[in-house]
Amino acid sequence: MSAFMGELIGTMILIIFGGGVVANVSLTKSKAEGGGWIVVALAWGLAVAMAVYAVGKFSGAHLNPAVTLGLAAIGEFAWSDVPKYIIGQMLGGMLGGMVVYFHFLPHWKATDDPAVKLGVFSTDPAIPHTFSNLLSEFIGTAVLLVGILSIGANKFTDGLNPLIVGFLVVAIGLSLGGPTGYAINPARDLGPRIAHFILPIPGKGGSNWTYSWIPVVGPVLGGVFGALFYQAVFTGKVTNLFWIWTIVSLGILGITFMLGNRGTHALPHGNKIEN
């Protein structure tokens, strides 16, 4: 299997399990309906672990553009391979969303709330607030990269690393996930959101494109910063890119703070919005 296919299939597996658990606990007449946040967070962590186990030997199982860019920023991944990894991740996210759609096929019509349907595929904020939502995704993804690199620096029994990374994702979901649904991965949000947009889901409403940039920009900024922060603080290697990226990130966050909540919307439960 090529690295490209590894990222595509691995991200597809991630979304099948991750999007699947959201569908399972939220779609009408599912036997798991009402399962709750702990079930979702635990399943997402296991989804990451299973996907890494499946394709880690083929591609390193980044499964996340923020991870790919973060590793490239600190010299642990070739920039020339970044485009094919990100394309594979995005396609895998779309395909995973489509698998979830077909798996729960009769439940879409049985579910009235378009916000619930969109939530199976992508994230939206609990309280729409551009600066806070972007900052939440930034912090969550920075923690993810620091955690991944910290786990990699420790020696575990062979084969346990993916499971430990899965526990890291569970911890992020349980601790930091409430404000935005913790996308912490552009492919996890944008890929399935595109699937939501193109699939013939009954009564689905809009795909909330006005919010869609936040779970892309926030994780990219936070992922690269987290990797550079780890390199600077944990290994003592402070690069010019660390300072440049810190300034850029603060600048973007500052601009969103000054602009207020323009362009940030949640999909109201029980209502439809247009794209």
C-alpha positions in Angstrom: 0.0 0.0 0.0 1.3 3.5 -0.9 1.5 6.3 1.7 -1.2 8.1 -0.2 -3.6 5.2 0.1 -2.6 4.7 3.7 -3.7 8.2 4.6 -6.9 7.9 2.5 -7.9 4.5 4.0 -6.8 5.5 7.5 -8.8 8.7 7.5 -11.8 6.9 6.1 -11.6 4.4 9.0 -11.3 7.3 11.4 -14.5 8.9 10.1 -16.4 5.6 9.8 -15.9 5.1 13.5 -16.0 8.7 14.6 -18.9 9.9 12.5 -20.6 6.6 13.1 -20.7 7.0 16.9 -22.2 10.5 16.5 -24.9 9.1 14.2 -25.4 6.2 16.6 -26.1 8.4 19.6 -28.0 11.2 17.9 -30.1 9.9 15.0 -33.7 9.1 15.7 -34.6 5.4 16.4 -31.0 4.3 16.6 -30.7 1.8 19.5 -27.8 3.9 20.9 -29.8 7.2 20.7 -29.0 9.4 23.7 -25.7 7.6 24.5 -24.0 10.9 25.4 -20.7 12.8 25.3 -18.6 10.2 27.1 -19.6 7.5 24.6 -18.7 9.9 21.7 -15.3 10.9 23.2 -14.4 7.3 23.9 -15.3 6.1 20.4 -13.4 8.9 18.7 -10.3 8.0 20.7 -10.7 4.3 19.7 -11.3 5.4 16.1 -7.9 7.1 16.1 -6.2 4.1 17.6 -7.8 1.6 15.2 -7.0 3.8 12.2 -3.3 4.2 13.3 -3.1 0.4 13.8 -4.5 -0.1 10.3 -2.2 2.1 8.3 0.7 3.2 10.5 3.2 1.0 8.8 2.3 2.3 5.4 2.2 6.1 6.0 2.9 6.8 9.6 -0.8 7.4 10.0 -1.0 11.2 10.2 -4.7 11.2 9.3 -4.8 14.9 9.9 -3.4 17.8 7.9 -2.5 19.6 11.1 -0.3 16.7 12.1 1.3 16.5 8.7 2.0 20.3 8.6 3.2 20.3 12.2 5.7 17.5 11.6 6.9 19.1 8.4 7.4 22.4 10.3 9.9 20.8 12.7 11.7 18.8 10.1 10.3 15.4 10.9 8.4 15.1 7.6 9.3 16.0 4.0 7.5 19.1 2.7 7.4 17.5 -0.8 5.1 14.8 0.6 2.7 17.2 2.3 0.3 17.7 -0.6 -0.3 14.0 -1.3 -0.9 13.3 2.4 -3.4 16.2 2.7 -5.3 15.2 -0.5 -5.4 11.6 0.8 -6.7 12.7 4.1 -9.4 14.9 2.6 -10.6 12.2 0.2 -10.6 9.7 3.1 -12.8 12.1 5.2 -15.3 12.4 2.4 -15.5 8.7 1.8 -15.8 7.9 5.5 -18.7 10.3 5.7 -20.4 8.6 2.7 -20.0 5.2 4.4 -21.7 6.5 7.5 -24.5 8.0 5.4 -25.3 4.6 3.8 -24.9 2.7 7.1 -27.6 4.8 8.7 -29.7 5.2 5.6 -33.3 4.9 7.0 -32.5 7.1 10.0 -32.0 10.3 8.0 -35.6 10.5 7.0 -36.7 9.5 10.6 -34.6 12.4 12.1 -36.3 15.8 11.8 -33.5 18.1 13.1 -31.1 19.3 10.4 -28.5 20.3 13.1 -28.4 16.7 14.3 -27.8 15.5 10.7 -25.0 17.9 10.1 -23.5 17.1 13.5 -22.9 13.5 12.2 -20.5 14.9 9.6 -19.0 18.0 11.0 -18.6 20.3 14.0 -20.3 23.5 15.0 -19.9 25.8 18.0 -22.0 25.4 21.2 -21.9 29.2 21.4 -21.0 31.0 18.2 -18.1 33.3 19.0 -15.5 33.6 16.3 -12.5 34.4 18.5 -13.3 31.8 21.2 -14.2 29.1 18.7 -11.0 29.7 16.7 -9.0 29.7 20.0 -10.6 26.5 21.2 -9.6 24.7 18.0 -6.1 26.2 18.2 -5.6 25.1 21.8 -7.0 21.6 21.3 -4.8 20.9 18.2 -1.7 22.4 19.9 -2.3 20.0 22.8 -2.8 17.2 20.4 0.6 17.8 18.7 2.5 18.3 22.0 0.9 15.1 23.2 1.7 13.1 20.1 5.3 14.2 20.1 5.6 13.6 23.9 4.2 10.1 23.4 6.7 9.4 20.6 9.6 10.5 22.8 8.7 7.8 25.4 9.3 4.0 25.1 6.2 1.9 25.4 5.7 -1.8 24.9 5.6 -2.6 21.2 2.3 -1.7 19.6 0.9 0.4 22.4 1.7 3.8 20.9 -1.5 4.0 18.8 -3.6 3.1 21.9 -1.9 5.8 24.0 -2.6 8.4 21.2 -6.2 7.3 21.2 -6.4 8.0 25.0 -4.9 11.4 24.3 -7.8 12.1 21.9 -10.3 10.9 24.5 -8.7 13.2 27.1 -9.0 16.2 24.6 -12.6 15.4 23.9 -13.6 15.0 27.6 -11.6 18.1 28.7 -11.6 20.6 25.9 -14.2 19.4 23.4 -17.4 21.1 24.6 -17.1 24.6 23.0 -16.7 23.5 19.3 -16.9 19.7 19.2 -13.1 19.5 18.9 -12.5 19.0 15.2 -8.7 19.4 15.8 -8.4 18.0 12.3 -9.4 19.8 9.0 -9.9 16.5 7.2 -12.2 15.2 10.0 -14.4 18.3 9.5 -14.1 19.6 5.9 -14.1 16.1 4.2 -17.3 14.9 5.8 -18.9 18.4 5.5 -18.4 18.1 1.7 -20.0 14.7 1.8 -22.9 16.2 3.7 -23.2 18.9 1.0 -23.3 16.5 -1.9 -25.3 13.6 -0.4 -29.1 13.4 -0.9 -29.9 13.5 2.8 -33.6 14.2 3.4 -34.3 17.5 5.1 -30.6 18.2 5.7 -30.6 22.0 5.4 -27.3 23.8 4.8 -23.8 22.6 5.5 -23.0 25.8 7.5 -20.1 27.0 5.3 -19.9 30.2 7.2 -18.4 28.4 10.1 -16.4 25.8 8.1 -13.2 27.8 8.0 -12.7 27.7 11.8 -12.1 23.9 12.1 -9.6 24.3 9.2 -7.7 27.4 10.2 -7.7 26.8 13.9 -6.2 23.3 13.7 -3.6 24.3 11.2 -2.5 27.2 13.3 -2.6 25.2 16.5 -1.0 22.1 15.1 2.0 23.8 13.6 2.4 26.0 16.8 2.1 22.9 19.0 4.9 21.1 17.1 7.1 24.2 17.1 6.4 24.7 20.8 7.4 21.1 21.6 10.6 21.5 19.6 11.4 24.8 21.4 10.5 23.9 25.0 11.1 20.1 25.2 14.2 19.9 23.0 15.6 23.4 23.4 15.6 24.1 19.6 14.1 27.5 19.1 13.8 28.3 15.4 12.9 31.5 13.5 9.8 29.7 12.3 8.6 29.4 15.9 8.7 33.1 16.4 7.2 33.8 13.0 4.4 31.3 13.5 3.7 32.7 17.0 3.4 36.2 15.6 1.2 35.0 12.7 -1.1 33.0 15.0 -1.5 35.9 17.5 -2.2 38.3 14.6 -5.0 36.1 13.2 -6.5 35.5 16.6 -6.3 39.2 17.3 -8.0 40.1 14.1 -10.9 37.7 14.8 -11.2 39.2 18.3 -11.5 42.7 16.9 -13.9 41.7 14.2 -16.3 40.1 16.6 -18.7 37.3 15.5 -19.0 38.1 11.8 -19.4 34.9 9.8 -19.7 32.5 12.7 -23.0 30.6 13.1 -24.2 27.5 14.7 -27.0 25.5 13.0 -30.1 26.1 15.3 -31.7 22.9 16.4 -35.0 22.4 14.8 -34.3 24.9 12.0 -32.7 25.0 8.6 -30.1 27.4 7.3 -29.0 27.8 3.7 -25.5 27.6 2.4 
